[in-house]
């Protein structure tokens, strides 16, 4: 029979091996321990990470997005998994556009907004404002909860909906109109990242059906601890758990 002190040493050694193993796994992906890949928590949530592509208001992938992966704090990811479970009965699914955002990407957005360069190629995202106004209008900020892994941009899609085909060579219409870039989202009245008053969650310039879709998303997210940003129907922040720190580690492949 193993003596108590021997058992204690063996248990301590096992615990140390576990901690070292977890630390190695964290070091391999470069994330601090609060951050996890959403796919490792719920692989059924669709992902369309726009800032890893050219299909965003800057017209190019942002620094730090080395892979199109959603990363969140574990608490936020588990809460999002609960939202996904709630939606299953309605044959709906979440689709995320952006999650954790490295601070270098936040700085790149600010630099883009103030560079004074022609923005006609991405004007469809802000058809009624000059890009130099986007800071003052509250659409771009020098500080973002995304960098803490507790904010997320997302929408609703029908369960098992096929991805929409985006063609970078096509000139799409403004995000506020019917000829906007394709998306498999339920009709929310505008496209994602539509930096316009019509993108405000409670905008009166949308149809009753579009308003119902927005309120369904807000209600589902609120139930699990997420609050909506009133200027963006797609933007939510997790109000519980950890996430006070901000990070600048790049998003790498799983």
PAZAPA-4460 file (N, C-alpha, C; in steps of 0.05 Angstrom, whole numbers, plus 32768, in hexadecimal, padded with zeros to 4 digits):
% residues 254
    n_x    n_y    n_z   ca_x   ca_y   ca_z    c_x    c_y    c_z   seq   type   mol
   8011   7FE8   8000   8000   8000   8000   8012   8019   8000     1      X     A
   800B   802D   7FEF   801B   8045   7FED   8016   8057   8006     2      X     A
   802D   8060   8012   802B   8071   8029   8020   808C   8022     3      X     A
   8013   809B   8036   8007   80B4   8030   8019   80C8   8023     4      X     A
   8033   80CA   802D   8045   80DE   8022   804D   80D7   8006     5      X     A
   804F   80BD   8000   8055   80B4   7FE5   803E   80BA   7FD2     6      X     A
   8026   80B5   7FDC   800E   80BB   7FCB   800D   80D9   7FC6     7      X     A
   8013   80EA   7FDA   8012   8106   7FD6   8026   810F   7FC1     8      X     A
   803F   8104   7FC2   8053   810B   7FAF   804B   8103   7F93     9      X     A
   803F   80EB   7F91   8036   80E1   7F76   8020   80F3   7F6B    10      X     A
   800E   80FB   7F7D   7FF8   810D   7F73   8003   8128   7F6A    11      X     A
   8016   8132   7F7A   8022   814C   7F72   8031   814A   7F58    12      X     A
   803F   8133   7F53   804D   812F   7F3A   803A   812E   7F23    13      X     A
   8023   8120   7F27   800F   811E   7F12   8003   8139   7F0B    14      X     A
   7FFD   8149   7F20   7FF3   8164   7F1C   8006   8175   7F0D    15      X     A
   8020   8173   7F14   8034   8183   7F06   8036   817C   7EE9    16      X     A
   8034   8161   7EE3   8035   8158   7EC8   801E   8163   7EB8    17      X     A
   8006   8164   7EC5   7FEE   816F   7EB8   7FF2   818D   7EB1    18      X     A
   7FFC   819C   7EC5   8001   81B9   7EC1   8014   81BE   7EAB    19      X     A
   802B   81AF   7EAA   803F   81B2   7E96   8033   81AB   7E7A    20      X     A
   8023   8196   7E79   8016   818E   7E60   8004   81A4   7E56    21      X     A
   7FF3   81B0   7E68   7FE1   81C5   7E60   7FF1   81DE   7E57    22      X     A
   8007   81E4   7E66   8017   81FB   7E5F   8023   81F7   7E43    23      X     A
   802C   81DF   7E3D   8038   81DA   7E23   8023   81DE   7E0C    24      X     A
   800B   81D4   7E12   7FF6   81D7   7DFD   7FF0   81F4   7DF8    25      X     A
   7FF0   8204   7E0E   7FEA   8221   7E0B   8001   822E   7DFC    26      X     A
   801A   8226   7E02   8031   8232   7DF4   8031   822C   7DD6    27      X     A
   8026   8215   7DCF   8026   820E   7DB3   8015   8220   7DA2    28      X     A
   7FFE   8229   7DAD   7FED   823B   7D9D   7FF2   8258   7DA4    29      X     A
   8003   825D   7DB8   800A   8278   7DBF   7FF6   8288   7DCF    30      X     A
   7FDF   827C   7DD6   7FCA   828B   7DE4   7FCE   828A   7E03    31      X     A
   7FC9   82A0   7E10   7FC7   829F   7E2E   7FB1   828C   7E36    32      X     A
   7FB2   8281   7E4D   7FA0   826C   7E56   7F82   8273   7E55    33      X     A
   7F79   828C   7E57   7F5C   8291   7E55   7F51   828C   7E39    34      X     A
   7F62   828D   7E24   7F58   828C   7E09   7F58   8270   7DFE    35      X     A
   7F43   8269   7DEF   7F3F   824F   7DE3   7F34   8252   7DC7    36      X     A
   7F38   823E   7DB6   7F2B   823D   7D9C   7F0E   8235   7DA0    37      X     A
   7EFC   8244   7D93   7EE0   823D   7D95   7EDA   8222   7D8A    38      X     A
   7EE9   8219   7D76   7EE4   81FF   7D6A   7EE9   81E9   7D7E    39      X     A
   7EFA   81EE   7D92   7EFF   81D9   7DA7   7EE9   81D9   7DBC    40      X     A
   7ED8   81ED   7DBC   7EC1   81EE   7DCF   7EA7   81E6   7DC1    41      X     A
   7EA3   81F0   7DA8   7E8B   81E9   7D99   7E91   81EC   7D7B    42      X     A
   7E96   81D6   7D6E   7E9D   81D6   7D52   7E85   81DA   7D40    43      X     A
   7E6D   81DA   7D4B   7E55   81DE   7D3A   7E4F   81FB   7D34    44      X     A
   7E5B   820D   7D42   7E57   822A   7D3D   7E67   8232   7D24    45      X     A
   7E59   823C   7D10   7E66   8244   7CF7   7E79   825B   7CFB    46      X     A
   7E8E   825C   7CEB   7EA2   8271   7CED   7EA7   827D   7CD1    47      X     A
   7EA7   8298   7CD1   7EAC   82A7   7CB8   7EBC   82BF   7CC1    48      X     A
   7ED6   82BB   7CC7   7EE7   82CF   7CD4   7EF0   82E3   7CBF    49      X     A
   7EE3   82F9   7CBE   7EE6   830C   7CA8   7F01   831B   7CA9    50      X     A
   7F0C   8320   7CC0   7F26   832F   7CC1   7F3E   831E   7CBA    51      X     A
   7F3A   8305   7CB5   7F4F   82F4   7CAA   7F4E   82F4   7C8B    52      X     A
   7F3B   8303   7C80   7F37   8304   7C63   7F37   8322   7C5A    53      X     A
   7F32   8325   7C40   7F30   8341   7C35   7F13   834B   7C37    54      X     A
   7F00   833A   7C3F   7EE4   8341   7C40   7EDE   8350   7C5A    55      X     A
   7EEA   8367   7C5D   7EE4   8378   7C75   7EE9   8395   7C6D    56      X     A
   7EE3   83A8   7C7F   7EE3   83C4   7C77   7EFF   83CF   7C71    57      X     A
   7F14   83C2   7C79   7F2F   83CB   7C71   7F38   83C0   7C56    58      X     A
   7F2A   83AB   7C4D   7F31   839F   7C32   7F49   838C   7C32    59      X     A
   7F53   8385   7C4A   7F6A   8372   7C4B   7F69   8364   7C66    60      X     A
   7F76   834D   7C68   7F78   833F   7C82   7F87   8351   7C96    61      X     A
   7F7E   834F   7CAF   7F8A   8360   7CC4   7FA1   8351   7CD1    62      X     A
   7FB5   8360   7CDB   7FCC   8354   7CE9   7FC3   8344   7D01    63      X     A
   7FCF   832D   7D04   7FC8   831B   7D1B   7FB5   8305   7D14    64      X     A
   7FA7   8308   7CFD   7F94   82F3   7CF4   7FA2   82E0   7CE2    65      X     A
   7FB2   82CE   7CED   7FC1   82BB   7CDD   7FB1   82A2   7CD7    66      X     A
   7F99   82A0   7CE2   7F87   8289   7CDD   7F6A   8293   7CE1    67      X     A
   7F57   8289   7CD2   7F3B   8291   7CD5   7F2E   8282   7CEC    68      X     A
   7F36   8287   7D04   7F2C   8278   7D1B   7F21   828B   7D30    69      X     A
   7F0A   8283   7D3C   7EFF   8291   7D53   7F0D   8289   7D6C    70      X     A
   7F17   829C   7D7B   7F23   8297   7D95   7F15   82A9   7DAA    71      X     A
   7F0E   829D   7DC1   7F00   82AB   7DD6   7F0C   82A2   7DF1    72      X     A
   7F04   82B1   7E07   7F0A   82A6   7E21   7EF8   828D   7E24    73      X     A
   7F01   827A   7E35   7EF2   8262   7E38   7ED6   8267   7E42    74      X     A
   7ED3   827A   7E55   7EB8   8281   7E5F   7EA6   828A   7E49    75      X     A
   7EB0   829C   7E38   7E9F   82A6   7E22   7E99   8290   7E0E    76      X     A
   7EAC   827F   7E08   7EA7   8269   7DF5   7E92   8256   7E00    77      X     A
   7E93   8250   7E1A   7E7F   823D   7E25   7E64   824A   7E25    78      X     A
   7E62   8264   7E2A   7E49   8272   7E29   7E3E   8272   7E0C    79      X     A
   7E4F   8275   7DF9   7E47   8275   7DDD   7E3D   8259   7DD5    80      X     A
   7E4A   8245   7DE0   7E41   8229   7DDB   7E24   8225   7DE5    81      X     A
   7E1E   8232   7DFC   7E03   8230   7E07   7DEF   823E   7DF5    82      X     A
   7DF7   8254   7DE9   7DE5   8262   7DD6   7DDF   824F   7DBE    83      X     A
   7DF4   8243   7DB4   7DF1   8231   7D9E   7DDE   821A   7DA4    84      X     A
   7DE0   820F   7DBC   7DCF   81F9   7DC5   7DB2   8203   7DC6    85      X     A
   7DAE   821B   7DD0   7D93   8227   7DD2   7D86   822A   7DB6    86      X     A
   7D96   8231   7DA2   7D8C   8236   7D88   7D85   821D   7D78    87      X     A
   7D8F   8206   7D81   7D8C   81ED   7D72   7D6E   81E6   7D6E    88      X     A
   7D5E   81EC   7D82   7D41   81E5   7D80   7D33   81F4   7D69    89      X     A
   7D3E   820C   7D63   7D33   821C   7D4D   7D41   8217   7D32    90      X     A
   7D52   8203   7D32   7D61   81FC   7D1A   7D72   8214   7D10    91      X     A
   7D7D   8222   7D23   7D8F   8239   7D1C   7DAA   8234   7D28    92      X     A
   7DBD   8244   7D1E   7DD9   8242   7D27   7DE5   825D   7D29    93      X     A
   7DF9   8260   7D3A   7E0A   8278   7D3A   7E1E   8277   7D24    94      X     A
   7E26   828E   7D1A   7E3E   8290   7D08   7E4E   82A8   7D12    95      X     A
   7E67   82A4   7D18   7E78   82B9   7D23   7E88   82C6   7D0C    96      X     A
   7E8B   82E0   7D0E   7E9B   82F0   7CFB   7EB6   82F8   7D07    97      X     A
   7EB6   82FD   7D21   7ECF   8306   7D2E   7ECC   8300   7D4C    98      X     A
   7EE3   82F8   7D58   7EE3   82F2   7D75   7EFA   8301   7D82    99      X     A
   7F0D   82F2   7D8C   7F26   82FF   7D96   7F33   830E   7D80   100      X     A
   7F3B   8327   7D85   7F48   8338   7D71   7F63   8342   7D7D   101      X     A
   7F7A   8339   7D72   7F93   8342   7D7C   7F95   8361   7D7C   102      X     A
   7FA2   836C   7D90   7FA4   8389   7D92   7FB1   8396   7D7A   103      X     A
   7FC3   8387   7D6C   7FCF   8392   7D54   7FBA   8396   7D3E   104      X     A
   7FA5   8386   7D3E   7F90   838A   7D2A   7F7F   83A3   7D31   105      X     A
   7F7B   83A8   7D4B   7F6D   83C0   7D53   7F7C   83D8   7D4B   106      X     A
   7F96   83D8   7D4F   7FA7   83EE   7D46   7FA6   83F2   7D28   107      X     A
   7FA6   83DC   7D19   7FA5   83DD   7CFC   7F8B   83EA   7CF3   108      X     A
   7F75   83E4   7D00   7F5B   83F1   7CF9   7F5D   840F   7CFD   109      X     A
   7F68   8417   7D14   7F6A   8434   7D1A   7F7C   8442   7D05   110      X     A
   7F92   8435   7CFE   7FA4   8440   7CEA   7F96   8443   7CCF   111      X     A
   7F87   842F   7CC7   7F79   842F   7CAE   7F64   8446   7CAE   112      X     A
   7F56   844A   7CC4   7F42   845F   7CC5   7F4D   847B   7CC2   113      X     A
   7F67   847F   7CC9   7F73   8499   7CC9   7F88   849D   7CB4   114      X     A
   7F8A   848A   7CA1   7FA1   848C   7C8E   7F9B   849F   7C77   115      X     A
   7F82   84A8   7C74   7F7C   84BB   7C5F   7F7B   84AF   7C43   116      X     A
   7F7D   8495   7C40   7F7E   8489   7C26   7F62   8484   7C1B   117      X     A
   7F60   8481   7C01   7F47   847B   7BF3   7F3B   8462   7BFE   118      X     A
   7F21   8462   7C04   7F13   844B   7C0F   7EFD   8440   7BFD   119      X     A
   7EFD   8447   7BE4   7EE7   8440   7BD2   7EE4   8422   7BD0   120      X     A
   7EFA   8413   7BD2   7EF8   83F5   7BCF   7EE8   83E9   7BE5   121      X     A
   7EE6   83F5   7BFD   7ED7   83EA   7C13   7EC1   83FC   7C1C   122      X     A
   7EBA   840F   7C0C   7EA5   8422   7C13   7E8A   8415   7C19   123      X     A
   7E86   83FE   7C0F   7E6D   83F0   7C13   7E68   83EA   7C31   124      X     A
   7E7C   83EA   7C41   7E79   83E6   7C5E   7E71   83FF   7C6D   125      X     A
   7E75   8416   7C61   7E6E   8430   7C6F   7E64   8443   7C59   126      X     A
   7E4E   843D   7C4C   7E45   844C   7C35   7E3D   8469   7C3A   127      X     A
   7E38   8470   7C53   7E2E   848B   7C5A   7E40   849A   7C6C   128      X     A
   7E5A   8492   7C6D   7E6D   84A0   7C7E   7E88   849F   7C72   129      X     A
   7E99   84B2   7C78   7EB5   84B1   7C70   7EC4   84A0   7C85   130      X     A
   7ED8   8492   7C7C   7EE5   8480   7C90   7EF2   848F   7CA6   131      X     A
   7EF9   84A8   7CA2   7F05   84B8   7CB7   7EF1   84BF   7CCD   132      X     A
   7ED7   84BB   7CC8   7EC2   84C0   7CDC   7EBC   84A7   7CED   133      X     A
   7EC6   8490   7CE6   7EBD   8477   7CF3   7EC5   8476   7D10   134      X     A
   7EDB   8482   7D18   7EE2   8484   7D34   7ECE   8494   7D43   135      X     A
   7EC9   84AC   7D3A   7EB6   84BF   7D47   7E9A   84B3   7D49   136      X     A
   7E93   84A3   7D35   7E78   8497   7D34   7E75   847E   7D46   137      X     A
   7E8B   8475   7D52   7E8A   845E   7D64   7E8C   8443   7D57   138      X     A
   7E95   8442   7D3E   7E97   8428   7D30   7EB2   841B   7D33   139      X     A
   7EC7   842C   7D37   7EE2   8422   7D3A   7EED   842F   7D54   140      X     A
   7EFC   8420   7D64   7F07   842B   7D7D   7F24   8422   7D80   141      X     A
   7F32   8431   7D90   7F4E   842A   7D96   7F50   8414   7DAC   142      X     A
   7F3A   840D   7DB7   7F38   83F9   7DCD   7F21   83E7   7DC7   143      X     A
   7F25   83CC   7DC8   7F0F   83BA   7DC2   7F0F   83A2   7DD5   144      X     A
   7EF7   839B   7DDE   7EF3   8383   7DEE   7EFA   836A   7DDF   145      X     A
   7EFA   836C   7DC4   7F02   8355   7DB4   7F1E   834C   7DBC   146      X     A
   7F2F   835E   7DC3   7F4B   8357   7DCA   7F4E   8349   7DE4   147      X     A
   7F38   8348   7DF4   7F38   8338   7E0C   7F2B   831D   7E09   148      X     A
   7F20   8318   7DF1   7F13   82FE   7DEB   7EF7   82FC   7DF7   149      X     A
   7EEB   8313   7DFE   7ED0   8312   7E09   7EBB   831F   7DF7   150      X     A
   7EC3   8329   7DE0   7EB0   8335   7DCD   7EAF   8324   7DB4   151      X     A
   7E98   8324   7DA8   7E95   8313   7D90   7E81   8320   7D7D   152      X     A
   7E86   831D   7D63   7E74   8326   7D4E   7E68   830D   7D41   153      X     A
   7E4E   830D   7D3E   7E41   82F4   7D34   7E25   82FA   7D2A   154      X     A
   7E1A   82E5   7D1E   7DFF   82E6   7D13   7DF1   82CB   7D16   155      X     A
   7DD9   82C9   7D0B   7DCA   82B0   7D0B   7DC9   82A6   7CEF   156      X     A
   7DCB   828B   7CEC   7DC7   827E   7CD2   7DB5   8266   7CD6   157      X     A
   7DA9   825C   7CC1   7D9B   8243   7CC3   7DAE   822D   7CC8   158      X     A
   7DA6   8219   7CD8   7DB8   8203   7CDD   7DC1   81F5   7CC3   159      X     A
   7DDA   81F0   7CC1   7DE6   81E2   7CA9   7DE4   81F3   7C90   160      X     A
   7DE1   820D   7C92   7DE0   821E   7C7B   7DFB   821E   7C6C   161      X     A
   7DF9   821E   7C52   7E12   821D   7C41   7E20   8238   7C43   162      X     A
   7E3A   8239   7C43   7E49   8253   7C43   7E42   8264   7C2B   163      X     A
   7E42   827E   7C2E   7E3E   8290   7C17   7E58   8294   7C08   164      X     A
   7E56   8296   7BEE   7E6E   8299   7BDE   7E75   82B7   7BD9   165      X     A
   7E8A   82C0   7BE5   7E93   82DC   7BE2   7EA8   82DD   7BCB   166      X     A
   7EA4   82EF   7BB8   7EB6   82F3   7BA2   7EC5   830D   7BA5   167      X     A
   7EDF   830D   7BAB   7EED   8327   7BAF   7EEF   8338   7B96   168      X     A
   7EEA   832C   7B7F   7EEB   833B   7B66   7ED1   8348   7B5F   169      X     A
   7EBB   8343   7B6E   7EA1   834E   7B69   7E9E   8369   7B78   170      X     A
   7E91   837C   7B6B   7E8B   8396   7B78   7E6F   8394   7B85   171      X     A
   7E6E   8390   7B9E   7E54   838D   7BAC   7E49   83A8   7BB4   172      X     A
   7E2F   83A8   7BB8   7E21   83C1   7BC0   7E26   83C7   7BDE   173      X     A
   7E1B   83DD   7BE7   7E1F   83E5   7C03   7E13   83D1   7C16   174      X     A
   7E1F   83D0   7C2E   7E16   83BC   7C42   7DF9   83C2   7C4C   175      X     A
   7DEF   83D9   7C46   7DD4   83E0   7C4E   7DBF   83D7   7C39   176      X     A
   7DC7   83CE   7C22   7DB4   83C9   7C0D   7DB1   83AB   7C05   177      X     A
   7DA0   83A5   7BF3   7D9A   8389   7BEB   7DB0   837D   7BDA   178      X     A
   7DC2   838D   7BCE   7DD7   8382   7BBD   7DF1   837F   7BCC   179      X     A
   7DF0   837E   7BE7   7E08   837B   7BF7   7E15   8360   7BF3   180      X     A
   7E2D   835D   7BFD   7E3C   8344   7BFA   7E2C   832D   7C06   181      X     A
   7E2E   8315   7BF9   7E1F   82FE   7C02   7E27   82F5   7C1E   182      X     A
   7E13   82EB   7C2D   7E17   82E0   7C47   7E01   82CC   7C4C   183      X     A
   7E06   82B7   7C5B   7DF1   82A3   7C61   7DE3   82AA   7C7C   184      X     A
   7DE7   82C2   7C86   7DD9   82CB   7C9E   7DBB   82CD   7C9A   185      X     A
   7DAB   82CB   7CAF   7D90   82D4   7CAE   7D91   82F2   7CA7   186      X     A
   7D7C   82FC   7C9B   7D7B   8318   7C92   7D7A   832A   7CAA   187      X     A
   7D90   8338   7CB0   7D91   834B   7CC6   7D8E   8368   7CBD   188      X     A
   7D89   836C   7CA4   7D85   8387   7C9A   7D9E   8395   7C8E   189      X     A
   7DB5   838C   7C97   7DCE   8395   7C8C   7DE2   837E   7C8D   190      X     A
   7DF8   8381   7C7F   7E0D   836E   7C82   7E1D   8372   7C9B   191      X     A
   7E30   835F   7CA0   7E41   8362   7CB8   7E55   8379   7CB4   192      X     A
   7E5B   8386   7CCA   7E6E   839D   7CCA   7E63   83B3   7CB8   193      X     A
   7E49   83B7   7CB8   7E3D   83CD   7CA9   7E3E   83E5   7CBB   194      X     A
   7E51   83F7   7CB6   7E56   840E   7CC8   7E44   8425   7CC0   195      X     A
   7E2B   8422   7CC8   7E15   8434   7CC0   7DFF   8433   7CD4   196      X     A
   7DEF   8448   7CD5   7DD9   8449   7CE9   7DC5   8432   7CE5   197      X     A
   7DC4   8427   7CCC   7DB2   8411   7CC7   7DBC   83F8   7CD5   198      X     A
   7DD5   83F7   7CDC   7DE0   83E0   7CEA   7DDC   83E2   7D08   199      X     A
   7DD2   83F9   7D12   7DCB   83FB   7D2F   7DB5   83E7   7D35   200      X     A
   7DB8   83D9   7D4C   7DA6   83C3   7D52   7D89   83CB   7D51   201      X     A
   7D82   83E2   7D5B   7D66   83EB   7D5C   7D5F   83FE   7D45   202      X     A
   7D6D   83FD   7D2F   7D68   840F   7D19   7D4B   840C   7D10   203      X     A
   7D3D   8422   7D0B   7D21   8421   7D01   7D20   841C   7CE3   204      X     A
   7D38   841C   7CD5   7D38   841B   7CB8   7D3A   83FE   7CAE   205      X     A
   7D2F   83EB   7CBD   7D30   83CF   7CB4   7D13   83C4   7CB5   206      X     A
   7D0F   83AD   7CA9   7CF5   83A1   7CA7   7CEE   8393   7CC2   207      X     A
   7CD4   838D   7CC6   7CCD   837E   7CDE   7CDB   8363   7CE0   208      X     A
   7CDE   8355   7CCA   7CEC   833B   7CCA   7D09   833E   7CD2   209      X     A
   7D16   8352   7CC7   7D32   8357   7CCE   7D35   835E   7CEC   210      X     A
   7D22   836E   7CF6   7D22   8375   7D12   7D1E   835C   7D24   211      X     A
   7D0C   834A   7D1C   7D08   8332   7D2B   7D22   8321   7D2C   212      X     A
   7D2F   8320   7D15   7D48   8310   7D14   7D5D   831C   7D27   213      X     A
   7D5F   8336   7D27   7D73   8343   7D39   7D6B   833E   7D56   214      X     A
   7D52   8341   7D5D   7D49   833D   7D79   7D4C   8320   7D81   215      X     A
   7D48   830D   7D6F   7D4D   82F1   7D75   7D6A   82EC   7D7C   216      X     A
   7D7C   82F9   7D6D   7D99   82F6   7D73   7D9F   8303   7D8E   217      X     A
   7D95   831B   7D93   7D9B   8329   7DAC   7D90   8319   7DC4   218      X     A
   7D78   830F   7DC1   7D6B   8300   7DD7   7D7A   82E6   7DDD   219      X     A
   7D83   82D8   7DC8   7D92   82BF   7DCD   7DAC   82C4   7DDA   220      X     A
   7DBA   82D9   7DD2   7DD3   82E0   7DDE   7DD0   82EB   7DFB   221      X     A
   7DBD   82FB   7DFF   7DB8   8307   7E1A   7DB3   82F1   7E2E   222      X     A
   7DA5   82DC   7E27   7D9E   82C6   7E39   7DB7   82B9   7E45   223      X     A
   7DCD   82BA   7E36   7DE5   82AC   7E3F   7DFB   82C0   7E46   224      X     A
   7DF3   82D9   7E4C   7E07   82EB   7E58   7E15   82FD   7E45   225      X     A
   7E0B   8302   7E2D   7E17   8313   7E19   7E07   832D   7E16   226      X     A
   7E14   8344   7E15   7E06   835D   7E10   7E0D   8368   7DF5   227      X     A
   7DF9   8374   7DE8   7DFD   837F   7DCD   7E06   839C   7DCD   228      X     A
   7E17   83A3   7DB9   7E1F   83BF   7DB5   7E0B   83CB   7DA3   229      X     A
   7DFE   83E1   7DAC   7DE7   83EC   7D9E   7DED   83F6   7D81   230      X     A
   7E06   83FC   7D7B   7E0C   8405   7D60   7E11   83EF   7D4C   231      X     A
   7E13   83D6   7D56   7E1A   83C0   7D44   7E09   83A7   7D4C   232      X     A
   7DF6   839F   7D3C   7DE4   8389   7D43   7DF4   836F   7D47   233      X     A
   7E0C   836D   7D3C   7E1C   8355   7D3C   7E2F   8353   7D54   234      X     A
   7E33   8368   7D63   7E49   8369   7D77   7E3E   8364   7D93   235      X     A
   7E4B   8351   7DA1   7E42   834A   7DBC   7E5B   8347   7DCE   236      X     A
   7E57   834E   7DE8   7E6C   834A   7DFC   7E62   8338   7E12   237      X     A
   7E74   8325   7E1A   7E6D   8313   7E30   7E70   8322   7E4A   238      X     A
   7E5C   8322   7E5A   7E5C   8332   7E73   7E66   8322   7E8B   239      X     A
   7E6B   8308   7E89   7E74   82F9   7EA0   7E8F   82ED   7E9B   240      X     A
   7E9A   82E1   7EB0   7EB4   82D3   7EAE   7ECC   82E6   7EAC   241      X     A
   7EE2   82DB   7EA2   7EFB   82E9   7EA1   7EFC   82FA   7E87   242      X     A
   7F13   8307   7E84   7F17   8316   7E6B   7F1E   8333   7E6E   243      X     A
   7F28   833B   7E85   7F2F   8357   7E89   7F48   835F   7E79   244      X     A
   7F5A   834B   7E74   7F73   8351   7E66   7F6E   8352   7E48   245      X     A
   7F80   8360   7E3A   7F80   8360   7E1C   7F9A   8353   7E13   246      X     A
   7F99   8348   7DFB   7FAF   8338   7DF1   7FB6   8340   7DD4   247      X     A
   7FCF   833A   7DCD   7FD8   8340   7DB2   7FE5   8328   7DA5   248      X     A
   7FDF   8310   7DAE   7FEB   82F8   7DA1   7FDB   82F3   7D87   249      X     A
   7FE9   82EA   7D72   7FDB   82E5   7D59   7FC9   82CC   7D5A   250      X     A
   7FB6   82CB   7D48   7FA4   82B4   7D46   7FB1   82A1   7D32   251      X     A
   7FBA   828A   7D3B   7FC7   8277   7D2A   7FB5   825E   7D25   252      X     A
   7FBC   824E   7D11   7FAC   8236   7D0C   7FAB   8224   7D24   253      X     A
   7F96   8216   7D28   7F93   8202   7D3E   7FA7   81EC   7D3A   254      X     A
***
